[in-house]
């Protein structure tokens, strides 16, 4: 009897997986976020979409568009523009003058 009862243990319960906290990033700039974006981002050494999203708590699409616009204005300079990742750096006028 004891040998037959050994195989009848509890059934394995499958875990539901790890639950991640859902971040609530804003899809539009508020006035203070826009001012922070214009003040802080041009001073950063390494500027990527993900760093801007983490710093300002905005959506990735909004950060991507804002960085493209800022690059067109000349406030930041593109380093590597690939399909997957866009990397920018601050635009410093001193470096351009030394090269010439």
C-alpha positions in Angstrom: 0.0 0.0 0.0 2.8 2.4 0.9 4.5 1.8 -2.5 1.4 2.6 -4.4 0.7 5.8 -2.5 4.2 7.1 -3.3 3.4 8.1 -6.9 0.1 9.9 -6.1 1.6 13.2 -4.8 0.3 16.6 -5.5 0.3 17.8 -9.1 2.8 20.4 -10.1 1.4 23.9 -10.3 2.8 26.0 -13.1 3.9 29.5 -12.1 2.3 32.5 -13.8 5.6 34.0 -14.6 7.1 37.2 -13.2 4.8 40.2 -13.3 6.5 43.4 -14.4 5.3 46.8 -13.1 3.5 48.7 -15.8 5.1 52.1 -16.3 2.8 55.0 -17.1 4.8 57.1 -19.5 3.1 60.2 -20.9 2.3 60.3 -24.6 2.5 64.1 -24.8 4.8 66.7 -23.2 3.6 68.7 -20.3 5.0 72.3 -20.1 7.5 71.4 -17.4 8.6 68.2 -19.2 9.2 70.2 -22.4 11.3 72.7 -20.5 13.3 69.9 -18.8 13.8 68.2 -22.2 15.2 71.4 -23.8 17.4 72.1 -20.8 18.8 68.7 -19.9 19.0 66.7 -23.1 21.5 69.0 -25.0 23.9 68.7 -22.0 23.9 64.9 -21.9 27.0 63.1 -23.3 25.1 60.0 -24.5 21.6 60.6 -25.7 19.4 57.6 -26.7 15.7 57.2 -26.9 15.7 54.9 -23.8 17.7 57.4 -21.7 15.3 60.2 -22.5 12.3 57.9 -21.7 13.8 56.9 -18.3 14.7 60.5 -17.4 11.5 62.3 -18.4 8.9 59.5 -18.1 7.6 60.0 -21.7 6.7 57.4 -24.3 9.3 56.1 -26.7 7.6 57.5 -29.8 7.5 60.9 -28.4 11.1 60.8 -27.3 12.1 59.6 -30.8 10.3 62.4 -32.6 11.6 65.1 -30.2 15.2 63.9 -30.6 14.9 64.0 -34.4 13.5 67.5 -34.2 16.3 68.6 -31.8 19.0 67.1 -34.2 17.5 69.0 -37.1 17.8 72.2 -35.1 21.5 71.4 -34.4 21.2 71.2 -30.6 22.4 67.6 -30.7 24.5 65.6 -33.1 23.8 62.1 -34.4 26.6 59.6 -33.9 25.0 56.4 -35.1 21.6 56.2 -36.8 20.5 52.6 -37.5 17.1 51.1 -37.8 17.2 49.7 -34.3 19.0 52.3 -32.3 19.7 56.0 -32.6 22.6 57.4 -30.7 23.2 61.2 -30.3 25.7 63.3 -28.5 25.8 66.9 -27.5 26.7 69.4 -30.2 29.8 71.3 -29.1 30.9 74.2 -31.3 34.5 74.1 -29.9 35.3 70.7 -31.5 34.3 71.9 -35.0 36.5 75.0 -34.7 39.6 73.0 -33.6 39.3 70.6 -36.6 39.4 73.3 -39.2 
